[in-house]
Amino acid sequence: MENFIVSARKYRPDTFHSVVGQASITSTLKNAIKNQQLAHAYLFCGPRGVGKTTCARIFAKTINCQNLTADTEPCNTCESCQAFNSNRSYNIHELDAASNNSVEDIRTLTDQVRIPPQIGKYSIYIIDEVHMLSQAAFNAFLKTLEEPPKHALFILATTEKHKIIPTILSRCQIFDFNRIKISDIAGHLGYVAQSESVNIEGEALNVIAQKADGAMRDALSIFDQIVSFSGKEITYKNVIANLNVLDYDYYFRLVDALLKNDVPGALMLFSEVLDHGFDGHHFITGLSSHLRDLLVCKDPITVQLLEVGGEIKEKYKQQATGCDQAFLFEALKISNECDLQYKISQNKRLLVELAVIKMAQLTLKKK
């Protein structure tokens, strides 16, 4: 059996150009290399799965590349690049601070820093999850980080910048990685699907991208899961079934019922959702998101904040024209109050049903 490589590893970027959603950071790093203005310490921080360690590895490889391309990308052909690509580089060292967080680990690192590189100009030390270092380890690391040898360069990565002591922060150039936009994730997933000969509906890509919550690694893991479930033909229905996501259609039908003051219809729709295995909290938070999306559709300036695909986007615009702005504001207020009270409520189903009934009365009041 051929060894399977998960998409998050198989399609891990190996050049700055292939990094998704972090254009300002990659441009700054490329300019630093091009203009030979390299700092001795960098801190990459941001949520999981957005490319911190990947960018650190590409940056490290590019710094030591002996034949940079015209747009400051690694050549992948020189001895240094080939050594890095085959995991045998003695110039680039990766340390996981989560499992090497003691003073002794840092002392070993500081002893190693003194050794000059065998190939290229720099010895580069990538320290992942650096916030996991103990207080004593941070203190032991301070002097080396402040005055390293000329050939040493540190790239620190963390998901929790607030846990790093200020004296470390002041010695680093800090880059804050953003959550990746849904459109960027969906676009990259489309490229991966095409490369893997997988046919997938555009709206299915959008659902996966939303579920990933801004993390490309999570999106690729979910994509692999869906491919295992559905094979090479993936539909929107397959994705929402596998990911336990409520179909948009439920919320469109519910809002139509609310606008008609159809209380029995709205309550039966909520009962149908419960019968499909979804809990009330899932339902009410999804309804809040739906109402929010309808609200942003009311203004041509804010419609760009709607992060859904083409066909669904048109349905949102169409339903938004039939919704009064005051109704949406009041319905959002009711759903938000229900969301806040859900955990402490003794009768959760009744709480959601009361919220639905209140929303159904909003347009009745106007009449």
Wavefront OBJ file of the C-alpha trace (Angstrom):
o trace
v 0.000 0.000 0.000
v 1.310 3.425 -0.945
v 2.082 5.633 2.036
v -0.557 8.358 2.429
v 0.685 11.876 3.208
v -1.854 14.201 4.806
v -2.601 17.340 2.790
v -1.302 19.651 5.538
v 2.168 18.120 5.008
v 1.960 17.391 1.298
v 0.931 20.958 0.436
v 2.957 22.744 3.089
v 4.372 25.908 1.455
v 8.085 25.831 0.617
v 8.414 29.361 -0.805
v 7.163 32.758 0.355
v 4.937 32.944 -2.729
v 3.067 29.786 -1.734
v 2.221 31.045 1.783
v -1.508 31.830 1.955
v -2.991 34.903 3.606
v 0.156 36.512 5.086
v 1.309 38.722 2.181
v 2.454 41.704 4.296
v 4.649 39.515 6.510
v 6.238 37.555 3.654
v 6.942 40.813 1.767
v 8.664 42.307 4.827
v 10.808 39.197 5.345
v 11.809 39.095 1.670
v 12.788 42.776 1.767
v 14.880 42.200 4.892
v 16.834 39.466 3.053
v 17.092 41.463 -0.167
v 18.374 44.596 1.603
v 20.577 42.590 4.003
v 18.858 44.099 7.016
v 18.416 40.966 9.094
v 17.698 41.303 12.799
v 19.245 38.773 15.176
v 15.857 37.710 16.631
v 12.315 37.448 15.293
v 9.080 36.537 17.050
v 6.237 35.065 14.989
v 2.973 35.041 16.924
v -0.632 34.298 16.096
v -3.310 31.574 16.300
v -2.632 27.954 15.372
v -2.417 26.807 11.774
v -1.781 30.198 10.141
v 1.800 29.554 8.968
v 4.145 30.711 11.743
v 6.485 27.706 11.763
v 6.165 27.307 7.987
v 7.237 30.930 7.436
v 10.075 30.482 9.928
v 11.391 27.475 7.961
v 11.072 29.245 4.590
v 12.765 32.346 6.030
v 15.603 30.221 7.436
v 16.068 28.378 4.131
v 16.004 31.610 2.097
v 18.567 33.365 4.316
v 21.175 30.659 3.620
v 20.244 30.069 -0.047
v 23.303 30.534 -2.265
v 21.377 31.335 -5.485
v 18.355 33.458 -4.609
v 15.851 33.978 -7.431
v 15.051 37.433 -8.797
v 12.021 37.755 -6.493
v 14.000 36.696 -3.381
v 12.812 33.105 -3.181
v 14.977 30.047 -2.340
v 16.349 28.292 -5.429
v 15.844 24.737 -4.038
v 18.877 23.609 -6.069
v 21.928 24.845 -4.118
v 23.604 22.637 -1.504
v 22.093 24.554 1.415
v 18.511 24.311 0.050
v 18.878 20.629 -0.807
v 20.272 19.871 2.661
v 17.289 21.640 4.238
v 14.729 19.943 1.962
v 16.124 16.508 2.844
v 16.212 17.308 6.616
v 19.990 17.048 6.880
v 20.899 20.718 7.273
v 23.385 21.486 10.049
v 22.719 25.225 9.749
v 19.045 25.253 10.655
v 18.071 23.897 14.064
v 14.500 23.406 15.266
v 13.689 23.164 18.963
v 10.295 22.375 20.465
v 10.107 24.459 23.646
v 7.072 22.491 24.831
v 9.245 19.434 25.513
v 12.629 21.199 25.912
v 11.742 23.929 28.374
v 14.302 23.553 31.153
v 17.402 25.594 31.972
v 19.607 22.673 30.886
v 17.976 22.603 27.452
v 18.695 26.314 26.984
v 22.280 25.925 28.218
v 22.812 23.198 25.629
v 21.393 25.579 23.007
v 23.656 28.472 24.057
v 26.701 26.181 23.835
v 25.614 25.111 20.353
v 25.137 28.741 19.228
v 28.892 29.346 19.431
v 29.607 26.843 16.635
v 29.805 28.646 13.238
v 27.810 27.301 10.252
v 29.343 24.761 7.861
v 27.524 26.065 4.763
v 26.225 29.604 4.279
v 26.473 32.642 6.523
v 24.052 31.876 9.349
v 23.158 29.271 11.923
v 19.439 29.690 12.430
v 17.555 28.485 15.513
v 13.784 28.056 15.241
v 12.195 27.710 18.689
v 8.544 26.652 18.461
v 5.989 27.261 21.263
v 8.554 29.473 22.985
v 5.997 30.581 25.614
v 6.377 27.097 27.169
v 9.897 27.875 28.439
v 10.150 28.081 32.217
v 10.943 31.392 33.902
v 14.476 30.191 34.664
v 14.946 29.067 31.043
v 13.821 32.497 29.789
v 16.372 34.160 32.074
v 19.124 31.813 30.877
v 18.220 32.634 27.275
v 18.245 36.436 27.712
v 21.960 37.156 27.338
v 22.378 34.932 24.285
v 19.324 36.492 22.639
v 20.585 40.001 23.324
v 24.171 39.499 22.081
v 24.384 36.379 19.911
v 27.409 35.658 17.691
v 27.276 37.306 14.255
v 26.458 34.009 12.588
v 23.462 33.202 14.862
v 19.869 34.167 14.171
v 16.803 33.230 16.262
v 13.217 32.780 15.060
v 10.753 32.253 17.904
v 7.164 31.118 17.311
v 4.260 31.199 19.739
v 0.473 31.113 19.952
v 0.478 32.986 23.275
v 2.564 36.160 23.089
v 1.217 37.430 26.426
v 3.080 34.621 28.243
v 6.492 35.758 26.995
v 8.379 38.029 29.368
v 8.794 41.680 28.223
v 12.599 41.473 28.233
v 12.408 38.779 25.528
v 9.820 40.729 23.517
v 11.990 43.859 23.535
v 14.845 41.957 21.902
v 12.795 40.672 18.945
v 11.205 41.998 15.794
v 7.566 40.968 16.284
v 5.318 39.749 13.462
v 1.634 39.170 14.220
v 0.093 36.549 11.936
v -3.592 36.994 11.137
v -6.318 34.401 10.865
v -6.599 33.457 7.203
v -9.667 34.773 5.380
v -12.384 32.315 4.399
v -12.024 33.264 0.732
v -8.258 32.572 0.835
v -8.759 29.198 2.538
v -11.479 28.204 0.060
v -9.255 29.225 -2.860
v -6.334 27.154 -1.600
v -8.588 24.164 -0.898
v -9.848 24.444 -4.468
v -6.244 24.232 -5.695
v -5.572 21.184 -3.484
v -8.774 19.501 -4.694
v -7.791 20.082 -8.313
v -4.305 18.689 -7.653
v -5.849 15.576 -6.055
v -8.446 15.166 -8.870
v -11.301 15.768 -6.423
v -14.517 17.391 -7.659
v -15.959 19.577 -4.926
v -18.791 22.110 -4.940
v -17.878 25.727 -4.234
v -20.267 26.010 -1.305
v -18.743 22.861 0.214
v -15.347 24.588 0.143
v -16.891 27.567 1.935
v -18.307 25.393 4.719
v -14.919 23.724 5.283
v -13.216 27.143 5.323
v -15.718 28.476 7.894
v -15.320 25.381 10.076
v -11.522 25.826 10.063
v -11.873 29.190 11.857
v -8.985 30.884 10.057
v -6.480 27.998 10.326
v -5.221 26.546 7.039
v -3.897 23.395 8.719
v -7.325 22.681 10.199
v -8.954 23.266 6.814
v -6.664 20.762 5.113
v -7.270 18.192 7.866
v -11.037 18.617 7.450
v -10.629 18.301 3.669
v -8.832 14.963 4.107
v -11.602 13.794 6.426
v -14.281 14.707 3.863
v -12.395 12.949 1.046
v -12.250 9.800 3.198
v -16.010 10.095 3.769
v -17.155 11.019 0.243
v -14.412 9.934 -2.162
v -13.550 12.042 -5.214
v -17.021 13.577 -5.615
v -17.835 15.972 -2.776
v -21.122 17.856 -2.484
v -22.354 20.498 -0.059
v -24.731 17.913 1.458
v -21.823 15.486 2.084
v -19.854 18.166 3.913
v -22.621 19.368 6.239
v -23.509 15.741 7.041
v -19.927 14.835 7.915
v -19.121 18.020 9.842
v -22.434 18.153 11.718
v -23.211 21.600 10.305
v -26.763 22.905 10.058
v -27.914 23.493 6.488
v -28.387 27.173 5.554
v -31.857 26.194 4.313
v -33.165 25.729 7.885
v -32.414 29.361 8.720
v -33.857 30.724 5.472
v -37.078 28.788 6.160
v -37.130 29.928 9.796
v -36.760 33.630 8.945
v -39.533 33.289 6.339
v -41.745 31.800 9.078
v -40.809 34.594 11.521
v -41.664 37.282 8.963
v -45.107 35.673 8.461
v -45.671 35.417 12.257
v -45.939 31.664 11.753
v -45.217 30.552 15.339
v -46.296 26.893 14.874
v -44.192 26.585 11.714
v -41.131 28.114 13.442
v -41.482 25.810 16.465
v -41.871 22.716 14.266
v -38.756 23.733 12.337
v -36.790 23.984 15.615
v -38.142 20.545 16.617
v -36.948 19.160 13.268
v -33.453 20.533 13.957
v -33.409 18.846 17.386
v -34.568 15.564 15.816
v -31.525 15.688 13.519
v -29.237 15.600 16.557
v -28.334 19.295 16.894
v -28.643 20.972 20.284
v -30.425 24.225 20.974
v -27.244 26.210 21.507
v -25.915 25.168 18.113
v -29.229 26.278 16.608
v -29.416 29.679 18.317
v -25.784 30.631 17.584
v -26.333 29.653 13.949
v -29.492 31.789 13.855
v -27.537 34.752 15.266
v -24.956 34.353 12.484
v -27.730 34.124 9.884
v -29.418 37.304 11.162
v -26.070 39.072 11.204
v -25.456 38.051 7.590
v -28.878 39.347 6.577
v -28.093 42.640 8.317
v -24.804 43.149 6.453
v -26.685 42.461 3.182
v -28.888 45.501 3.816
v -26.097 47.908 2.868
v -23.940 47.699 -0.300
v -20.911 48.835 1.759
v -21.145 45.989 4.312
v -22.259 43.250 1.895
v -18.570 42.419 1.356
v -18.504 41.150 4.968
v -20.702 38.232 3.888
v -18.410 35.192 3.702
v -20.449 32.709 1.667
v -20.437 31.442 -1.919
v -22.294 32.744 -4.988
v -25.659 30.943 -4.896
v -26.089 31.271 -1.126
v -25.033 34.922 -1.319
v -27.880 35.654 -3.733
v -30.352 33.924 -1.380
v -29.134 36.136 1.472
v -29.546 39.284 -0.621
v -33.024 38.212 -1.702
v -34.206 37.460 1.857
v -32.588 40.650 3.205
v -34.770 42.789 0.917
v -37.849 41.411 2.693
v -36.490 42.048 6.189
v -36.894 45.359 7.935
v -33.689 46.593 9.585
v -35.469 47.166 12.910
v -36.714 43.551 12.840
v -33.159 42.255 12.322
v -31.802 44.401 15.179
v -34.478 43.204 17.609
v -34.190 39.558 16.500
v -30.412 39.700 16.961
v -30.886 41.134 20.433
v -33.286 38.302 21.369
v -31.026 35.563 19.963
v -27.984 37.047 21.722
v -29.815 37.132 25.078
v -30.862 33.512 24.543
v -27.246 32.580 23.769
v -26.030 34.237 26.998
v -28.687 32.552 29.142
v -28.444 29.106 27.533
v -25.813 27.604 29.861
v -27.590 28.588 33.070
v -31.100 27.689 31.896
v -32.790 24.652 33.472
v -35.169 24.196 30.537
v -33.019 24.888 27.508
v -35.568 23.847 24.880
v -38.198 26.176 26.341
v -35.655 29.037 26.419
v -34.984 28.708 22.678
v -38.674 28.255 21.879
v -39.531 31.446 23.787
v -36.836 33.306 21.825
v -38.305 32.031 18.548
v -41.828 33.061 19.634
v -40.620 36.572 20.584
v -38.956 36.956 17.163
v -42.168 35.852 15.452
v -44.059 38.609 17.310
v -41.741 41.415 16.123
v -43.392 42.007 12.748
v -46.838 41.451 14.298
v -46.272 44.489 16.523
v -45.671 46.669 13.490
v -48.936 45.551 11.917
l 1 2 3 4 5 6 7 8 9 10 11 12 13 14 15 16 17 18 19 20 21 22 23 24 25 26 27 28 29 30 31 32 33 34 35 36 37 38 39 40 41 42 43 44 45 46 47 48 49 50 51 52 53 54 55 56 57 58 59 60 61 62 63 64 65 66 67 68 69 70 71 72 73 74 75 76 77 78 79 80 81 82 83 84 85 86 87 88 89 90 91 92 93 94 95 96 97 98 99 100 101 102 103 104 105 106 107 108 109 110 111 112 113 114 115 116 117 118 119 120 121 122 123 124 125 126 127 128 129 130 131 132 133 134 135 136 137 138 139 140 141 142 143 144 145 146 147 148 149 150 151 152 153 154 155 156 157 158 159 160 161 162 163 164 165 166 167 168 169 170 171 172 173 174 175 176 177 178 179 180 181 182 183 184 185 186 187 188 189 190 191 192 193 194 195 196 197 198 199 200 201 202 203 204 205 206 207 208 209 210 211 212 213 214 215 216 217 218 219 220 221 222 223 224 225 226 227 228 229 230 231 232 233 234 235 236 237 238 239 240 241 242 243 244 245 246 247 248 249 250 251 252 253 254 255 256 257 258 259 260 261 262 263 264 265 266 267 268 269 270 271 272 273 274 275 276 277 278 279 280 281 282 283 284 285 286 287 288 289 290 291 292 293 294 295 296 297 298 299 300 301 302 303 304 305 306 307 308 309 310 311 312 313 314 315 316 317 318 319 320 321 322 323 324 325 326 327 328 329 330 331 332 333 334 335 336 337 338 339 340 341 342 343 344 345 346 347 348 349 350 351 352 353 354 355 356 357 358 359 360 361 362 363 364 365 366 367
